[in-house]
Amino acid sequence: VNAQPATPLAPTASITQPDCTTATGTITVTSTINSGDTFSIDGTNYQTSPIFLGVQPNTYSVTIRSAAGCISAATSTTLNAQPATPAAPTASVTQPDCTTATGTIAVTSTINSGDTFSIDGVTYTNTTGSFTGVIPGVYNVTTKNTTGCISAATAVVVNAPPAPAIA
């Protein structure tokens, strides 16, 4: 008498969530994998690879089908929607004048709780949107939200101070 084939254990899976630049995610079955196992995230379509790439945000039922055709209990896993990227900020510049050699850049667009701002695309410690003591040059103002998404840049120019009058 042959023993009844074993049903695979419910799978475990790791998820790579969508991020600021990628709208889809990855589901990787990480449970014990036996030779001949196939994998599904919809209970219908099975594949030999335990890695599902380019998966749209949704809730999925991950199952394993053994070589004998036995199907595991499903494990529910959810891919979140892609986080929103903030809109490019609007900004105004107070230019240097005869008595002040530096300018001020002020972000004038809506500031959401937790947003940080940068004029160099690297340092995002400014939470007020006001940059003072800015030397003359071209700056790319960007916003980073709490999910880490960075807006498109808005270029602003801080002019050189006017030349002093010749007496």
Rosetta silent file (secondary structure, phi, psi, omega in degrees, C-alpha in Angstrom):
SEQUENCE: VNAQPATPLAPTASITQPDCTTATGTITVTSTINSGDTFSIDGTNYQTSPIFLGVQPNTYSVTIRSAAGCISAATSTTLNAQPATPAAPTASVTQPDCTTATGTIAVTSTINSGDTFSIDGVTYTNTTGSFTGVIPGVYNVTTKNTTGCISAATAVVVNAPPAPAIA
SCORE:     score description
SCORE:     0.000 S_00000001
   1 L     0.000  128.581  178.230    0.000    0.000    0.000 S_00000001
   2 L   -81.933  143.285  177.160    1.391    3.361   -1.010 S_00000001
   3 L   -74.138  148.886  177.224    1.386    6.184    1.486 S_00000001
   4 L   -66.765  135.949  179.518   -0.730    9.196    0.699 S_00000001
   5 L   -61.669  144.473 -178.915    1.405   12.029   -0.741 S_00000001
   6 L   -77.577  139.519  174.177    2.154   14.765    1.763 S_00000001
   7 L   -83.495  132.822  179.285    0.529   18.138    1.347 S_00000001
   8 L   -61.181  150.627  175.065    3.095   20.951    1.441 S_00000001
   9 L   -67.123  156.281  176.042    3.057   23.215    4.465 S_00000001
  10 L   -56.762  134.566 -176.132    1.540   26.675    4.044 S_00000001
  11 L   -74.331  158.377  165.948    4.221   28.819    2.407 S_00000001
  12 L  -110.993  152.825 -177.220    5.995   31.798    3.823 S_00000001
  13 E  -143.737  147.466  171.896    6.853   34.645    1.518 S_00000001
  14 E  -106.699  151.111 -174.700    8.937   37.780    1.520 S_00000001
  15 E  -125.286  136.303  167.199    7.717   40.889   -0.229 S_00000001
  16 E  -106.215  111.040 -175.960    9.494   43.735   -1.963 S_00000001
  17 L   -74.601  155.488  171.081    6.937   46.541   -1.912 S_00000001
  18 L   -56.721  151.437  178.896    6.533   49.082   -4.722 S_00000001
  19 L  -128.931 -168.529 -174.346    8.643   52.163   -4.135 S_00000001
  20 L   -59.675  -28.567 -176.406    8.880   55.734   -5.373 S_00000001
  21 L  -110.324  -11.118 -177.615   10.218   54.692   -8.774 S_00000001
  22 L  -126.638  121.940 -174.844    8.697   51.222   -9.270 S_00000001
  23 L   -81.946  -12.004 -178.354    4.922   50.703   -9.295 S_00000001
  24 L  -115.402  168.580 -179.731    5.100   46.913   -8.929 S_00000001
  25 E  -126.650 -171.719 -179.688    6.574   44.578   -6.338 S_00000001
  26 E  -131.628  137.529  172.254    8.039   41.117   -5.935 S_00000001
  27 E  -115.682  126.339  178.408    6.758   38.117   -3.994 S_00000001
  28 E  -121.401  120.633  176.636    9.332   35.449   -3.150 S_00000001
  29 E   -72.547  124.232 -174.046    8.240   32.136   -1.621 S_00000001
  30 L  -116.263    3.403  179.829   10.739   31.513    1.186 S_00000001
  31 L   -75.627  176.245  177.775    9.425   28.335    2.835 S_00000001
  32 L   -57.877  128.489 -177.023   11.049   24.948    2.442 S_00000001
  33 L  -114.169  128.401  179.752   11.024   24.120   -1.242 S_00000001
  34 L  -105.388  154.531  178.497   11.065   20.521   -2.453 S_00000001
  35 L   -55.603  132.207  179.024   12.072   19.234   -5.863 S_00000001
  36 L    89.736   -7.396  177.822    9.135   19.432   -8.255 S_00000001
  37 L   -66.560  146.037  171.113    7.216   22.058   -6.267 S_00000001
  38 E  -125.541  162.906 -168.118    5.444   24.782   -8.208 S_00000001
  39 E  -132.145  146.990 -178.653    4.199   28.096   -6.893 S_00000001
  40 E  -141.547  150.077  171.717    1.162   30.297   -7.324 S_00000001
  41 L  -115.897    0.908  178.474   -0.078   33.664   -6.127 S_00000001
  42 L  -127.225    1.134  179.068   -3.594   33.249   -7.534 S_00000001
  43 L    76.544   -0.490 -178.334   -4.356   29.573   -6.813 S_00000001
  44 L  -121.993  -50.542 -176.458   -4.723   28.836  -10.520 S_00000001
  45 L   -97.545  122.428 -178.385   -1.509   29.587  -12.369 S_00000001
  46 L  -113.030  147.194  178.122    1.604   27.783  -11.115 S_00000001
  47 E  -135.386  159.802 -177.459    5.224   28.362  -12.047 S_00000001
  48 L   -77.822  -25.031  179.840    8.488   26.573  -11.267 S_00000001
  49 L   -85.040  138.059  176.549   10.208   29.693   -9.901 S_00000001
  50 L   -81.263    5.245 -176.716    9.371   30.781   -6.343 S_00000001
  51 E  -110.784  125.419  178.063    9.906   34.417   -7.413 S_00000001
  52 E  -111.927  112.659 -177.131    7.052   36.498   -8.838 S_00000001
  53 E   -99.108  155.107  174.432    8.309   39.730  -10.444 S_00000001
  54 E    63.733   35.997 -176.042    6.335   42.784  -11.557 S_00000001
  55 E   -83.668  130.720  179.671    3.375   42.030   -9.300 S_00000001
  56 L   -72.850  149.734  176.143    0.657   44.698   -9.170 S_00000001
  57 L   -56.392  130.717 -179.256   -0.520   46.038   -5.790 S_00000001
  58 E   173.553  179.089  173.106   -3.229   43.740   -4.427 S_00000001
  59 E  -103.637  134.273 -175.307   -3.752   40.931   -1.914 S_00000001
  60 E  -125.085  151.492  175.271   -2.550   37.516   -3.048 S_00000001
  61 E  -107.849  107.176 -176.659   -2.984   33.919   -1.849 S_00000001
  62 E   -87.791  128.427  178.136    0.379   32.193   -2.103 S_00000001
  63 E  -134.704  158.998  174.243    0.270   28.389   -2.475 S_00000001
  64 E  -119.487  136.117  174.116    2.662   25.549   -3.221 S_00000001
  65 E  -113.720  123.586 -179.119    1.719   22.519   -5.326 S_00000001
  66 L   -73.740  168.229  177.807    3.863   19.432   -4.768 S_00000001
  67 L   -60.430  -26.013  178.881    5.078   17.181   -7.575 S_00000001
  68 L   -83.275   -3.612  178.102    2.280   14.792   -6.539 S_00000001
  69 L    93.821    3.188  178.383   -0.320   17.538   -7.094 S_00000001
  70 L   -78.893  138.391 -176.249   -1.086   18.290   -3.440 S_00000001
  71 E  -112.912  133.990 -179.883   -1.723   21.976   -2.754 S_00000001
  72 L   -69.511  167.579  166.892   -0.767   23.743    0.460 S_00000001
  73 L   -65.331  153.688 -178.254   -2.999   25.985    2.494 S_00000001
  74 L   -84.705  146.441  172.054   -2.843   29.541    1.210 S_00000001
  75 E  -114.839  122.747 -178.770   -0.856   32.329    2.839 S_00000001
  76 E   -81.653  135.371  177.482   -2.290   35.780    2.267 S_00000001
  77 E  -141.707  145.683 -174.273    0.167   38.531    1.373 S_00000001
  78 E  -122.864  130.369  170.284   -0.425   42.128    0.349 S_00000001
  79 E   -98.631  125.970 -178.646    1.500   44.399   -1.971 S_00000001
  80 L   -77.206  162.704  174.623    0.815   48.032   -1.162 S_00000001
  81 L   -68.447  153.197  177.273    0.102   50.769   -3.681 S_00000001
  82 L   -60.149  134.214  178.288    3.073   52.757   -4.918 S_00000001
  83 L   -65.994  148.749 -178.080    3.778   55.700   -2.589 S_00000001
  84 L   -75.155  142.604  174.423    2.918   59.118   -3.994 S_00000001
  85 L   -95.958  134.031 -179.851    5.686   61.407   -5.216 S_00000001
  86 L   -66.618  153.920  176.344    5.301   65.038   -4.158 S_00000001
  87 L   -68.483  154.371  175.766    4.690   67.691   -6.790 S_00000001
  88 L   -58.790  134.095 -177.748    7.626   69.858   -7.810 S_00000001
  89 L   -72.968  155.271  167.583    7.816   72.720   -5.321 S_00000001
  90 L  -102.117  146.963 -176.009    7.318   76.339   -6.214 S_00000001
  91 E  -145.813  152.549  175.119    9.844   78.698   -4.717 S_00000001
  92 E  -121.251  156.817 -178.164   10.633   82.391   -4.569 S_00000001
  93 E  -122.783  131.088  167.057   13.991   84.085   -4.197 S_00000001
  94 E   -96.427  113.437 -173.128   14.907   87.176   -2.239 S_00000001
  95 L   -77.198  155.378  173.084   17.934   88.373   -4.173 S_00000001
  96 L   -58.644  155.287  177.368   21.114   89.818   -2.672 S_00000001
  97 L  -133.309 -166.663 -176.239   21.190   93.601   -2.496 S_00000001
  98 L   -62.559  -25.295 -176.679   23.698   96.355   -1.821 S_00000001
  99 L  -109.090  -12.312 -179.054   23.973   95.456    1.859 S_00000001
 100 L  -128.418  121.641 -174.768   23.476   91.654    1.782 S_00000001
 101 L   -84.607   -7.934 -178.840   25.694   89.439   -0.413 S_00000001
 102 L  -119.492  165.313 -179.823   23.503   86.340   -0.087 S_00000001
 103 E  -114.424 -178.891  177.187   19.925   85.502   -0.942 S_00000001
 104 E  -129.145  134.925  174.828   17.023   83.582    0.515 S_00000001
 105 E  -110.891  127.957  179.651   15.076   80.779   -1.169 S_00000001
 106 E  -122.629  122.928  174.209   11.561   80.163    0.150 S_00000001
 107 E   -72.952  125.659 -176.450    9.447   77.149   -0.825 S_00000001
 108 L  -111.736   -2.240  177.604    5.984   78.559   -1.451 S_00000001
 109 L   -78.336  173.448  179.501    4.090   75.431   -2.444 S_00000001
 110 L   -60.019  131.710  178.008    1.987   73.471    0.016 S_00000001
 111 L  -106.507  118.186  179.644    4.134   71.958    2.725 S_00000001
 112 L   -90.118  152.640  178.982    2.808   68.647    4.032 S_00000001
 113 L   -55.036  128.591  178.179    3.573   67.351    7.506 S_00000001
 114 L    90.722  -10.155  178.530    6.922   65.577    7.467 S_00000001
 115 L   -65.335  144.557  171.278    8.128   67.046    4.160 S_00000001
 116 E  -125.520  159.300 -172.326   11.771   68.041    3.972 S_00000001
 117 E  -129.632  153.656 -179.902   13.405   70.273    1.387 S_00000001
 118 E  -141.316  149.984  171.612   16.734   70.499   -0.373 S_00000001
 119 L  -115.234    0.407  177.729   18.537   72.944   -2.638 S_00000001
 120 L  -122.691   -0.771  179.128   21.384   70.534   -3.441 S_00000001
 121 L    74.187    6.945 -177.665   19.483   67.249   -3.980 S_00000001
 122 L  -123.651  -50.990 -175.070   21.446   65.599   -1.165 S_00000001
 123 L   -94.161  118.036 -179.489   20.673   67.197    2.177 S_00000001
 124 L  -119.571   58.920  179.438   17.002   66.976    3.240 S_00000001
 125 L  -104.846  -11.678 -177.224   17.091   68.377    6.780 S_00000001
 126 E   -79.040  121.231 -179.816   15.166   71.594    6.117 S_00000001
 127 L  -106.332   -7.865 -177.045   11.557   71.304    7.324 S_00000001
 128 L   -96.122  -22.230 -176.141   10.512   74.947    6.930 S_00000001
 129 L    83.205    9.016 -179.689   11.212   75.461    3.235 S_00000001
 130 E  -114.208  121.857  178.443   13.298   78.571    3.999 S_00000001
 131 E  -116.158  116.873 -178.290   16.975   78.674    2.993 S_00000001
 132 E  -110.081  162.008  178.427   18.884   81.757    4.130 S_00000001
 133 E    66.136   32.343 -175.500   22.448   82.909    3.447 S_00000001
 134 E   -84.866  123.438 -179.947   22.411   81.309   -0.010 S_00000001
 135 L   -73.337  157.567 -179.577   25.391   82.311   -2.143 S_00000001
 136 L   -55.847  140.195  178.887   24.812   83.285   -5.787 S_00000001
 137 E   159.205 -178.608  177.602   24.216   80.327   -8.105 S_00000001
 138 E  -101.443  131.658 -177.493   21.619   78.028   -9.657 S_00000001
 139 E  -126.891  143.076  175.713   19.767   75.749   -7.231 S_00000001
 140 E  -106.430  108.719 -177.522   17.417   72.833   -7.763 S_00000001
 141 E   -87.388  127.603  178.966   14.742   72.882   -5.073 S_00000001
 142 E  -133.299  157.316  177.639   13.201   69.500   -4.288 S_00000001
 143 E  -115.928  137.460  174.183   10.748   68.084   -1.758 S_00000001
 144 E  -118.738  126.656 -179.557   11.091   64.694   -0.039 S_00000001
 145 L   -92.207 -178.971 -174.738    7.973   63.281    1.640 S_00000001
 146 L   -66.892  -18.605  176.802    7.704   60.899    4.596 S_00000001
 147 L   -89.080   -0.019  177.564    7.776   57.834    2.316 S_00000001
 148 L    90.529    2.872  179.252   11.127   58.967    0.902 S_00000001
 149 L   -78.460  139.382 -177.038    9.814   59.994   -2.516 S_00000001
 150 E  -113.648  134.950 -179.321   11.515   63.028   -4.040 S_00000001
 151 L   -71.004  168.876  166.781    9.791   65.540   -6.300 S_00000001
 152 L   -65.670  158.213 -176.861   11.006   66.802   -9.622 S_00000001
 153 L   -88.056  148.113  170.994   13.326   69.777   -9.204 S_00000001
 154 E  -114.058  118.731 -178.954   12.426   73.431   -9.574 S_00000001
 155 E   -81.256  134.659  174.151   15.414   75.528  -10.678 S_00000001
 156 E  -133.034  154.586 -178.025   15.900   78.929   -9.040 S_00000001
 157 E  -121.650  129.160  170.530   18.695   81.452   -9.446 S_00000001
 158 E  -101.984  116.468 -176.839   20.287   83.558   -6.742 S_00000001
 159 L   -75.271  161.349  172.086   21.943   86.482   -8.521 S_00000001
 160 L   -69.116  151.646  178.054   25.250   88.058   -7.650 S_00000001
 161 L   -65.196  151.589  178.634   24.894   91.191   -5.504 S_00000001
 162 L   -63.828  149.198  177.780   24.797   94.470   -7.435 S_00000001
 163 L   -69.378  143.519  179.190   28.096   96.247   -7.899 S_00000001
 164 L   -64.678  150.740  178.620   28.632   99.170   -5.555 S_00000001
 165 L   -67.999  142.665  177.491   28.081  102.611   -7.038 S_00000001
 166 L   -88.205  127.792 -177.397   31.189  104.405   -8.180 S_00000001
 167 L   -85.545    0.000    0.000   31.581  107.712   -6.435 S_00000001
